[in-house]
């Protein structure tokens, strides 16, 4: 019934046509809450919807708990009214999944790198904290990130930093490629089921690295990384990028398949 018109019985028992925005069922009380507008007004009304002898009747909300529930429902709603000509200007920020890989990649060159149109999100500041812990100077201003790794050093990335975001695992590839050694905790990020990094580690091992893990703490070392043919058991964007980061400064050719 979303965005449909509905004939209901008002408080005076007369038929009234309303414009339905949404009907929400509260599973705990089995009550239906209706959100609607009336002709000539943009104000959104809320009431309890009751079906009575094939008629729809709306009842006023009087209970404080019900008022709180309705307010919570409205907070999570976005009303979009079509039929209007669109106009105006918006600024589209850069892609989050791109920049969280580009920031770790920037340390491979050892020079100052500037990334523009960077989205203002928490992951960027979490990556900044990791870079700062490695001696990298980072400036974030007006959607521009400037990274100077000329005084960078290798160090253990502590759990409190790596656990802030999933993309911290890209430092496995960059530090391994740059220093042949990396120590850090298992990456953090959103809990979306099981999200292993075994494909990343398999790629590093194929290039000559030794992977040691204890209680979520990883130590990955290599005397020298050598390019090799690497087949991913399942396609993985993250593993592909991480292996590419490790391969940039290695000797030989690296081919990533699947």
Secondary structure, 3 states (H helix, E strand, C coil): CCCCEEEEECCCCCEEEEEEEEEEEECCCCEEEEEEECCCCCCCEEEEEEEECCEEEEECCCCHHHHHHHHHHHHCCCCCCCCCCCCCCCCCCCCHHHHHHHHHHHHHCCCEEEECCCCCCHHHHHHHHHHHHCCCEEEEECCEEEEECCCCCCCCECHHHHCCCHHHHHHHHHHHHHHCEEEEECCCCCCCCCCCCHHHHHHHHHCCCEEEEECCEEEEECCCCECCEEECCCCCHHHHHHHHHHHCCCECCCEEEC
